[in-house]
Amino acid sequence: MWSVYAPSFLLAMGQGLLLPVLPLYARETFGAGDLLVGLAVSARHFGTMGFDVPAGVLIGRFGLNKTMIAGVILFTVSSFFAALSANFTMLVLSRFLAGMSFALWSISRHSYIAAVIPNEQRGKALALFGGLSRTATIIGPLLGGILAEFVSIRSPFFIQALISLVTLVLIIKTTRNFELTMTDKKRKFIDEFTYTFSKHKKVYLTTGIAAVALQFLRASREFFIPVWGDNIDLRKDEIGYIVTLSHVVDTIMFPISGYIMDRFGRKFTGIPTYIILGLSLMLMGTVGNPLPYLNSYNTLLLSALLAGLGNGISSGLVITLGADLSPKKNPASFLGIWRLISDAGGASGPAFIGVVANVYSLGLASLSSGFVAIVGVVFLGFLSKETLIKKKSK
């Protein structure tokens, strides 16, 4: 509770502060267009993706405790760096650092969970994990939008840094015996990477691609809601309310997600998620020209709620799949590559959307991103094995 769930809750709340704010911060403070806004949103994902594999190796070398603390310290520094950014380049660099910190933190935590929670209970445990994170992101966007509107656009970044400092104190006090060092320290970094990838290549190129598609769709939601809200002239706090409502729906679904994953299998949450999230993004593409009987605001709100429903069904799915597929010996190296592949979806989503929106239109970007859901259905539904191990009845 205190070494994993509570720190994760706090850091998720800190991350949530920026969901309605970051795209607007890039637009208003530095005059960024859609392409650069997409880059600013993607920078954290690129930082995470670029450091996933090194993080997995470092965890194996130094243990969970040291790497977890290092990750939170780096996250605190990145928050202050973002708040004090003098130009767009500094903002992007700060978000890249935040991504690196997230890799250290998340993979160390993920490795511990994979090692100690049995397969048949993993869905519920990790759905709870995802549910707590989603609860935190209800508070975060609401607070972030209010701070940006009534204090300053930079204030959410300072509050994020403060939350990170509180988290740092908590994990230092609770993770002294939180060690799990598993890597062969004599093996070189590149050898560790090639050995792990070649051993699990089939998994990475099937279920891993399904995870990429899911992370793409999730990151797309982060981009579209604030940008569409700004396009229809909503206030920052109003955008924060919509983001918050989306996450409320998201959060209340986690008990259902956990039950389904452990009762029927992981695919029974994944496939509906792709379908619903894909439809929500396509609906979001009509905000500029809303459907009959709906104005732009109601279209954005409806699509945001639908996106929350779709994402909530998959609470904890990616980390559950990673934990299911990871080997008992040295899971950190496996999970480093697993996170690298899945995080590629989070990084590519906003960047891809920004390019399409810049070249064509934001509406077309919304519609086209919805088709990524088809990729997810094919790879998870038809090319991946079910990872739930059902106990045989006596």
N, C-alpha and C positions, 0 to 999 in steps of 0.2 A: 504493500500500500504506500508506504512512505518513501521507498527507494525507487519505485518505478511509476506507479499510478499518479501520485501527487505531483512529482516534478513534471511528468508528461502533461498533466492538466494545466499547470502554470505556463509551460512553454507554448502549449497549443493556444492558450488565451493570448499570450504575447504575439504569436503568429497571426491570430485572428484580428488583432487591432489594425493590421495593415490591409486586410482584404478590401474594405471599401475605400481605402485612403491612397494606397501606393500608386495606382494608375492616375489618380487625380493630382497627386504630388508631382509626378513626372510631367504631367500636362501643364499645370498651373505655374509651378516653380521654375521649370526649365524649358517650357514651351515645346515639349515633345509631341510629335504626331503619333498616329496609331502604330506605326512600325517601331518607333523607339519605346512607346509604352509597352508593347509586347516584349521588347528586349528587357525592359526594367522588371517586368513580372517574371520573365523566364530566367533572369540572372541567378536567382536563388536555386532554381532547379538545375541550372548548368553547374553551379558550384557544388551542389550535392552529387550530381552525376559524375563530375570530374574527380571527386574525392571518395566515392563509394569504395572502390577497390583498395586504395591506400588505407582507408579507415579500417576495412576488414583485416588487412595485414597488421596494422598497428595494434588493433585490439588483441590479435593473437600474440603479438610480441610483448605488449605491456600490460594486458589485462583490462577488464571492463572499467574498473574504478578510475584509473588514471585517464583513460580516453574519454569517459563520460564527463569528468570534471573539465578536461581540456575543451571539450565541445561547448559546454555552457559558458566558459570564460570567453571563448571566441565569439559566441553569439552575443554576449554583452558588448564586446568591443564593436561588433558590426552594427549594433543598434545605435550606439553613440555616433559612429562614423556616418550612418545614414542621416541621422538627425542634423548633423553639422555639415552635410554635403554642400559644397560651394558651387558645384556644377553637376551635370548629368553623368559624367564619367565617374565621379566619386560615388554617386548614388548606385550605379551599376556595380562598381567594385564592392561596395558595402553589402549589397545583396548577394554577390558571389561569395563573400566571406560568410554570410549567414548560411548559405548552402553548404559550405565546407563544415561549418559547426554542426549543422543538422545531420550530416553524414556520420560524424563521430558519435553524436548522441544517439541517433536512431538505430544504428547497426549494433552498438554495444548493448542497448536495451533489447533489441530483437534477438540477439544471440543468446542472452540470458533466458528469455521466454522460450526460445526453441529448445533449450537444454532442459528446462525444469517442468514444462507443462506437457502432459501426455496428449497424443493425437486426438483421442475421442473427447477431450475436454477443451481443446485448443480453440475451437470456433467460438464458444461462449466466452472464454477468457479474453480472447483478442477482440471480440465484438464489444465487450465491456471496455476494453482498452480504447477502441475506436469511439465508443459512445461517450466516454469521459472527454476525449479530445474534441468531439463534436459539441459537447456541452460547453466546453471552454470557448469554442468558436461562436457560440451564441452570444456570450458576454463580450468577446473581443470586438467583433464588428460593430456592435451597438455602441460600445464605449469609444471605439476608434472614430466612428462617424460623428458622434457628439463632440468629442475633443477637437476634431478637425474643423467643425463648423463654428463652435463657440469659443475655442481657445486659440489654436493655430494649427496649420496644416502639418507642422513639424512635431507638435506635442505628442502624438501617438508613438513616435519613435523613442522619445525620452521615457515614456511610460513602459514601453517594451523593454528598454534597458533596465529599468527599475525592477520589473517582474523577473527578468533574467538573474539579477543579483540575488533576489530572494530565493530563487530556485537553486542557485549555486550554494548558498548557505545550507539549504535543506539537504542537498545530496552529499555535501561534505560530511554532514552529521549522521547520515543514514546509510552510507555505502562503504564504510570502512572494510567490511568483510565481503564486499560484492565483487569477488574475483572469479575469473573463469578463463585462464590462459590455456590455449589449445594448439597453437601453431608450432610446427617444427621450426625452431628459431635458426637452425642452420641453413634452411632453404632460402635462396635469394628471392627478392620481391617478384621479379619477372617469372621465375620458375614456379613460384606459388600461384601466380595468376594463370599461366598456361596449363599447369597441372589440373587446377580446379576446373577451368573452363572446358578442357578436353574431356574430363571425366563426366561432366554434367551437361555436355553440349546440347543433347536432344531436349532436355528440360528447358534450357535457356531459349532455344529457338522455337518452342511451341507455347508452353505456358508463360514463358517470359514475354513473348509478343502479345499475348492476351493481357498481361499486366501493363505493358506499354500503352495499349489502347485505352484501358481504364484510367490510367494516370493522365493521358491526353485529355480525355473527356472531363475529368475532375478539374484540371488546370484551366481548361477552356471556360468553365463556369466562373472561376476567379476573375478572368479577364472580362467576360461579356457583361456581367451584371453592372459593375461600376461604369464601364464605358458607355453602355446603352443608357444607363441612368443619366449620365452627363449629357449625352446627345439629346435627350428629351427634356433637358433643363431641370432635373431634380436637384434639390439641395443635397449636400453631403450627408446630413443626418438622415434624410429620406432614403438615400441609397443604403446607408447603414442599416436602416430598419428592414429593407427588403432582403439584404444579405442575411441579417439576423433571422428573419422569418424562414428563409430557405434552410438555415442551419437548425432551426427548431424542428422542422419536419425531418431533417436529416437525423437529428439526435434521437428522436423518439422511436426510430426504427431499429436501433441496435439490438434490443432484446430479441426481436424477430429474426434478425440476421444471424445472431449466435445460435438460436434454436434450430433454424433451418440448416445451417452449416454442419452442426453436429448430429442432426437427426436424418437429413436426407442427402447431404453432400454439399461440397463447395460450389459446384456448377449451378445448383438450384438458386443461389443468390446472385452469381455472376451474370448469367444470361439475362434475367429480367433487368438487371442494372444497365447493361449495354443498351437494351431496347428503350428503357424509360429515359435515360440520360441523353441518348441520341435524339429522341423525339423532343425533349425539352430544349436542346440547343437549336434544333430546326424551328421550333416555335419562336424562340428568341429572335430568330432572323426576320420575323415579321413585325418586330416592334416598330420599325420605321414606317411600315404600312400595315397597321393592325387588322386583324380579322374582323368580320362583321360583328357588331354588338360589343366589341372590345376596343377601348382606347389604348394608347401606347403604354400608359402606366399599368393598366390591368393586365395587358399582354406580358409585360416584363415581370409583374408580380406572379402571374400564373405559371410562367415558364420557370421562374426561380423556385417556386414551390414544388413543381414537378421535378426539377433537377435535385432538390433536396430529398424527395421521395426516392428517386432512383439511386442516388449516392448512399442514402441511409440503408438501403437493402444490402449493400455490399460492405457494411461497416466491418473493418478488420480483415477483409478478404485477401488483399495483397500480402499482408504480413502473415496471415494464416497459411496461405499457399507456400510462401517462402519457408516458414517453419516446418511445414509438412515435408517439403522436398529436401530440406537441408540434412546433411549427414550428422550423425551424433558426434563424430570426431571432427573437430575443427569446423563448426558451423559458420564462424565469422567470415572465413574466406569465401565460402559459398554464398553467404548473404551479401557480402560486399559486391560480388558480380551480379547477384539477383537484384540488388537495389540499383546498381548502375543501369541495368537494362530497363527496369520498371520506371526509374526516374527519367529516362530518356523521353518517356511520354509526357511527363510533367514539364520538361524543358522545351520540348518541341511544340507543345500545344499553343501557348501564347505567341511564340515566335512565328509559327506557321500562320496563325490567325492574323497577326500584325502585318505580315507580308501580303496575304490575300486582301485584307481590308485596305491596305495602302494602294495596291495595284487595281483592285476592283471596287469592292464596297464591303462595309461591315455586315450588311445583310447576307451577302453571298458567303462571307467567311463563316457566319453562324450556320447557314444551311450546309455548307460543305463539310464542316467539322462534325456534323451529326452523322455523316456516313462512316466515320471511324468506328462507330458502334458495330457496323457489320463485320469489320475485321475482328473485333473482340469476340463476337458470337461464333465466328468460324474457328478461331484458334482455341478458344476455351471449350466450346461445345463439341467440336469434331476432332481436333488434333491433340488435345490434352487428356491425360488420364485423370480420373477422380482420385483425389488424395485423401479422402476420409477413409480410415481403416475401420470397418465395422466389426465389432466383436461377434463371433459366432454364438448363437444361442445354444444352450445345453439341451 
